Amino acid sequence: MGCEGVCKVLKLRVCNLVPLLIFAFLCFSCAQIVDIQKGLSFSDEDEIREAEKAAKMFEMEKSLEGKLYIDSFLQEYINGIGQKIAEIAKKDRPIIPFYTFKIVNDPHINAFTFGGGYIYVTSGLIATLDNEAQLAYILSHEIAHVSKAHIKEGVKARAAMLGTLNLAYIASSFLVPGLARLGELTRMLFIYTALAAVNGHGRKQESEADRVGIEYAFESGYDPREIPKVFELILKTYGDPPPLEQFFYSNHPANRKRLEETERIVETEYLERLGGRELRVNEESYQKRTWKVVRDVAILNYESKRYGTAKALLKKALRIEPNDPLSHYYLATVYRETGGSKEELDIAIAEYKKAIENKPDFGDAYFGLGLAYYRKGLKKEAKEAFENYLRLNPDAEERGEIERQFNQQ
């Protein structure tokens, strides 16, 4: 799987980043061309060492940007799921000393690894899933990329394709401030991960990670029948245009095909193995632990003007926590800003009222309610809502405009 978060660390939009990274990767350094064309040595030990360096730089950049999701209890929950699966995976590649699992605060639906046991999942992916069994499969898929040495082999294979132009230093000097300071192998690993974020690790590797991931999740006690549902959830767009940074990307088998393939694998290879086993799904527990992520990702989608996705996620958050004032407020705002019908405006008003009911000093909710009433032509109700807003925010910038609007009537 890929992660738009990796690409954002490189400070460019994906559409601009991909050609530069591909070019830079293929032309990494004239000084190294002769040696690399003879064959790059990239051992297990190299992967572990360089992945640690790349992960440290990534996390430092994300911390400075405030893009590592800060919730110690949620982080521990995700880490606990991952560690349980990692114990099973260690038999396939025992040289990996440990695995770590971190959450990147990004609305896109992705997960990725630098190799060496460092695995990241976006808040957008966590918010999209419905239960723990589905997340276990995602983590299992990424662990499989590590346990089957896809990153090590991928770096070696792509290094063999290096060209003769020296663009690596040019690319590194303006894409990432810290990238030029890293060693050659770390830069190559970092760039390989960014390429994998856009194009995957290759069809063969992705298919293997799918199959191995199903097995790891099953051996960890999770219900494999939940796995095809992951792709059903990913395929939903809620009327929004798909972002450039799509889950599984262009070189991954199509999500529809992967849905069908995982269904086939589960039906033909796992249903008989289920027997009387009590397998985990943990939907209620997962949703209680992740509802704030759902809300936060919904807000990020609203800010990105992906209103359909924002609306769907806000409704999901409210099904889990019906008294959350912030979810009611943003749902109301989405309806007010995008709704063209009387019914949608009525929903916005009702949602603003629920936000205020659960948080009586919620000034912004009063302001939104006033706008909704004003648009509907209910001037008396609008004035009352605006007065409450100004009472709570006496120094509001909107005071003069509000007073002018209602003094003229």
C-alpha positions in Angstrom: 0.0 0.0 0.0 1.1 3.6 -0.4 0.8 6.7 1.6 0.2 10.2 0.4 1.8 11.2 3.7 5.2 10.0 2.5 4.8 12.2 -0.6 3.8 15.2 1.5 7.0 14.9 3.4 8.7 15.5 0.1 6.9 18.9 -0.1 5.3 18.4 -3.5 1.9 17.4 -4.8 1.9 13.8 -6.0 1.2 14.8 -9.6 4.4 16.9 -9.6 6.4 14.6 -7.4 6.0 11.3 -9.3 7.9 12.2 -12.5 10.7 13.9 -10.5 11.1 11.0 -8.1 11.0 8.5 -11.0 13.6 10.5 -12.9 15.7 11.1 -9.8 15.6 7.5 -8.8 16.6 6.3 -12.2 19.4 8.8 -12.3 20.4 8.7 -8.7 24.1 9.7 -8.9 26.7 9.7 -11.7 29.3 9.1 -9.1 27.7 5.7 -8.2 26.5 4.6 -11.7 29.4 2.2 -12.4 29.1 0.4 -9.0 25.3 0.3 -9.1 25.1 -1.0 -12.6 27.4 -3.9 -11.5 24.9 -4.7 -8.8 23.8 -2.9 -5.6 24.5 -4.6 -2.3 21.5 -4.1 -0.1 21.4 -6.7 2.6 19.0 -7.4 5.5 21.2 -5.4 7.7 21.3 -2.5 5.3 17.5 -2.5 5.2 17.1 -2.5 8.9 19.8 0.3 9.4 18.6 2.5 6.6 14.9 2.1 7.4 15.6 3.3 10.9 17.2 6.5 9.5 14.4 7.1 7.0 11.7 6.5 9.7 13.4 9.0 12.0 13.5 11.6 9.3 9.9 11.0 8.3 8.7 11.2 11.9 10.7 14.3 12.6 9.2 16.0 9.6 5.7 14.9 10.5 6.1 16.0 14.1 7.2 19.5 13.0 4.1 19.7 10.8 1.9 18.3 13.6 1.0 15.4 11.3 1.6 12.5 13.7 -1.7 11.7 15.3 -1.4 12.3 19.0 -3.6 10.0 21.0 -1.6 7.7 23.3 -4.5 5.3 24.0 -5.4 4.9 20.3 -1.7 4.6 19.4 -1.4 1.8 22.0 -4.5 0.1 20.7 -3.1 0.1 17.1 0.3 -1.0 18.3 -1.2 -3.9 20.3 -3.0 -5.2 17.2 0.2 -4.9 15.1 2.5 -6.6 17.7 0.2 -9.6 17.9 0.5 -10.1 14.2 4.2 -9.3 14.1 4.9 -12.2 16.5 3.5 -14.6 13.9 5.4 -12.9 11.0 8.7 -13.2 12.8 9.0 -16.9 11.8 9.2 -15.9 8.2 12.0 -13.3 8.7 13.4 -13.5 12.2 16.2 -11.1 11.4 13.8 -8.1 11.8 14.4 -7.1 15.4 11.0 -5.5 16.1 8.0 -3.8 14.5 6.6 -0.4 15.2 3.2 1.1 14.2 2.5 4.8 14.0 -0.6 6.9 12.9 -0.1 9.7 10.4 -2.8 12.4 10.6 -3.9 12.4 6.9 -7.4 12.0 5.4 -6.2 9.8 2.6 -6.7 6.1 2.8 -3.3 4.6 3.0 -0.6 2.6 4.9 3.0 2.0 4.0 6.4 0.8 5.3 10.0 1.8 4.9 10.9 -1.8 5.6 12.9 -2.9 8.7 9.7 -3.2 10.7 8.6 0.5 10.5 4.9 0.6 9.6 2.5 3.6 9.3 -1.2 3.9 8.8 -3.2 7.1 8.1 -6.0 8.4 10.2 -8.1 8.4 7.0 -7.7 4.6 6.7 -8.6 4.0 10.3 -11.7 6.2 9.9 -12.8 4.3 6.8 -12.7 0.8 8.3 -15.5 -0.6 10.4 -13.8 -3.0 12.8 -10.6 -4.4 14.2 -10.5 -7.4 11.9 -10.3 -5.1 8.9 -7.5 -3.1 10.4 -5.7 -6.3 11.4 -5.6 -7.3 7.7 -4.2 -3.9 6.7 -1.4 -4.2 9.2 -0.9 -7.8 8.2 -0.5 -6.7 4.5 2.2 -4.2 5.5 3.9 -6.6 7.7 4.0 -9.1 4.8 5.9 -6.6 2.7 8.6 -6.6 5.4 8.5 -10.3 6.2 8.8 -11.2 2.5 11.6 -8.7 1.9 9.7 -6.8 -0.7 11.5 -3.5 0.2 15.0 -5.0 0.1 14.4 -6.7 -3.2 12.6 -3.7 -4.6 15.5 -1.3 -3.9 17.9 -3.7 -5.5 15.8 -4.2 -8.6 15.2 -0.5 -9.1 18.8 0.4 -8.5 19.8 -1.9 -11.4 17.8 0.4 -13.7 19.7 3.6 -12.8 20.5 5.8 -15.8 23.3 8.2 -16.4 22.0 11.7 -15.5 22.8 13.2 -12.2 19.5 14.6 -10.9 19.6 13.1 -7.5 21.2 16.0 -5.8 19.0 18.5 -7.6 15.9 16.6 -6.6 17.0 16.1 -3.0 18.0 19.7 -2.5 14.5 21.1 -3.0 12.2 18.2 -2.4 13.2 17.5 1.2 15.6 19.7 3.2 16.9 16.7 5.1 17.1 14.3 2.2 20.4 15.7 0.8 22.0 15.2 4.2 21.2 11.5 4.3 23.5 8.7 3.1 23.1 7.2 -0.3 21.3 4.1 0.7 18.9 6.0 3.0 18.1 8.3 0.2 17.5 5.4 -2.1 15.2 3.7 0.5 13.3 6.9 1.1 12.8 7.5 -2.6 11.8 3.9 -3.2 9.2 4.2 -0.5 7.8 7.3 -2.1 7.7 5.5 -5.5 5.9 2.6 -3.8 3.5 5.1 -2.3 2.4 6.0 -5.8 2.9 2.8 -7.7 3.0 0.0 -5.1 5.7 -2.6 -4.8 4.7 -4.4 -8.0 1.8 -6.7 -8.9 3.5 -9.8 -7.8 4.6 -8.4 -4.4 1.2 -6.8 -3.7 -0.6 -10.1 -4.5 1.7 -12.0 -2.3 1.2 -9.4 0.5 -2.5 -9.8 0.1 -2.4 -13.6 0.4 0.2 -13.6 3.3 -1.7 -10.8 5.0 -4.9 -12.9 5.0 -3.0 -15.8 6.6 -1.3 -13.6 9.3 -4.7 -12.1 10.2 -6.3 -15.5 10.4 -3.5 -16.9 12.5 -3.9 -13.9 14.8 -7.5 -14.9 15.4 -9.3 -12.5 13.2 -12.3 -13.3 11.0 -11.1 -13.5 7.3 -14.6 -12.9 6.1 -14.1 -9.2 7.0 -11.2 -8.8 4.5 -13.1 -8.4 1.3 -15.2 -5.7 3.0 -12.0 -3.6 3.3 -12.1 -3.1 -0.5 -15.8 -2.4 -0.5 -15.3 0.4 1.9 -12.3 1.7 -0.1 -14.3 1.8 -3.3 -16.9 4.1 -1.9 -16.5 7.7 -3.0 -19.7 9.3 -1.7 -20.0 11.4 -4.8 -16.5 13.0 -4.4 -14.0 12.8 -7.2 -11.2 10.3 -6.2 -8.1 12.0 -5.0 -4.9 11.6 -6.9 -3.4 9.7 -4.1 -5.6 6.6 -4.3 -5.3 3.6 -2.1 -3.2 0.8 -3.7 -2.3 3.1 -6.7 -1.9 2.4 -10.3 0.5 -0.6 -10.2 -1.6 -2.4 -7.6 -4.2 -4.7 -9.0 -7.5 -2.8 -9.3 -9.4 -2.6 -6.1 -12.4 -4.3 -7.7 -10.2 -7.2 -8.8 -8.7 -7.4 -5.3 -12.1 -7.5 -3.8 -13.0 -10.5 -6.0 -9.7 -12.2 -5.4 -9.8 -11.9 -1.6 -13.4 -13.2 -1.7 -12.2 -16.2 -3.7 -9.3 -16.9 -1.4 -11.5 -16.7 1.7 -14.2 -18.9 0.3 -11.9 -21.6 -1.1 -9.1 -21.6 1.4 -10.5 -20.4 4.8 -14.2 -21.2 5.2 -13.5 -24.9 5.9 -10.7 -23.9 8.3 -13.1 -21.8 10.4 -14.7 -24.8 12.0 -15.9 -23.8 15.4 -13.2 -21.3 16.0 -14.3 -18.1 17.7 -12.7 -15.4 15.5 -12.5 -11.7 16.4 -14.2 -8.9 14.6 -14.5 -6.4 17.5 -16.7 -3.8 15.7 -18.1 -2.1 18.8 -14.8 -1.9 20.6 -13.0 -0.6 17.4 -15.7 2.1 16.8 -15.6 3.3 20.4 -11.8 3.6 20.3 -11.7 5.3 16.9 -14.8 7.6 16.7 -12.7 10.8 17.3 -10.5 9.8 14.4 -13.6 9.5 12.2 -14.7 12.9 13.2 -11.2 14.5 12.8 -10.8 12.9 9.3 -14.3 14.2 8.4 -13.2 17.7 9.3 -10.1 17.3 7.2 -12.2 16.2 4.3 -14.6 19.2 4.8 -11.6 21.5 4.7 -10.5 19.9 1.5 -14.0 20.4 0.1 -14.7 16.7 -0.1 -18.1 17.3 1.2 -19.7 13.9 0.4 -17.0 12.0 2.3 -17.1 14.5 5.1 -20.9 14.1 5.4 -20.7 10.3 5.4 -17.9 10.2 8.1 -19.7 12.8 10.3 -22.8 10.6 10.2 -20.7 7.6 11.1 -19.2 9.5 14.0 -22.6 10.5 15.3 -23.9 6.9 15.1 -21.1 6.0 17.5 -21.2 9.2 19.7 -24.6 10.9 19.1 -23.9 13.7 21.6 -20.7 15.1 20.1 -21.3 18.8 19.5 -18.4 19.2 17.0 -19.8 16.4 14.7 -23.2 18.0 14.8 -21.7 21.4 14.0 -19.7 20.3 11.0 -22.6 18.2 9.7 -24.8 21.2 9.9 -22.2 23.3 8.1 -21.8 20.8 5.3 -25.6 20.8 4.7 -25.8 24.6 4.9 -22.9 25.2 2.5 -23.8 22.5 0.0 -27.6 22.1 0.3 -29.9 23.7 -2.2 -33.2 22.5 -0.9 -35.5 23.5 2.0 -35.1 20.1 3.5 -31.3 20.3 3.6 -31.5 23.7 5.2 -33.9 22.3 7.8 -31.4 19.5 8.5 -28.6 22.1 9.0 -30.8 24.1 11.5 -31.6 20.9 13.4 -27.9 19.9 13.6 -26.8 23.3 14.8 -29.4 23.1 17.5 -28.1 19.7 18.6 -24.6 21.1 18.7 -25.8 24.0 20.9 -27.8 21.6 23.1 -24.7 19.5 23.8 -22.5 22.6 24.2 -24.5 25.7 25.2 -21.5 28.0 24.8 -20.7 26.9 21.3 -20.5 30.3 19.7 -19.7 29.2 16.1 -22.8 27.0 16.2 -24.9 30.0 17.0 -23.3 31.9 14.1 -24.0 29.0 11.7 -27.5 28.8 12.9 -28.0 32.5 12.4 -26.8 32.2 8.8 -29.2 29.2 8.2 -32.1 31.1 9.6 -31.2 34.3 7.6 -31.0 32.3 4.3 -34.4 30.8 5.1 -35.9 34.3 5.6 -36.5 33.8 9.4 -35.0 37.2 10.4 -36.2 37.1 14.0 -34.7 33.7 14.7 -31.5 34.7 12.8 -31.2 37.9 14.9 -31.6 35.9 18.2 -28.9 33.4 17.1 -26.5 36.2 16.1 -27.1 37.9 19.4 -26.1 34.7 21.3 -23.0 34.5 19.1 -22.0 38.1 20.0 -22.7 37.5 23.6 -20.3 34.6 23.6 -17.8 36.5 21.3 -18.1 40.2 22.1 -15.0 41.1 20.1 -16.0 39.1 17.0 -14.9 40.6 13.7 -18.5 40.0 12.3 -20.1 42.3 14.9 -20.2 45.4 12.6 -21.7 43.5 9.7 -24.3 41.7 11.9 -25.4 45.0 13.4 -25.6 46.7 10.0 -27.7 43.9 8.6 -30.2 44.0 11.4 -30.2 47.8 11.9 -31.3 48.3 8.3 -34.5 46.2 8.8 
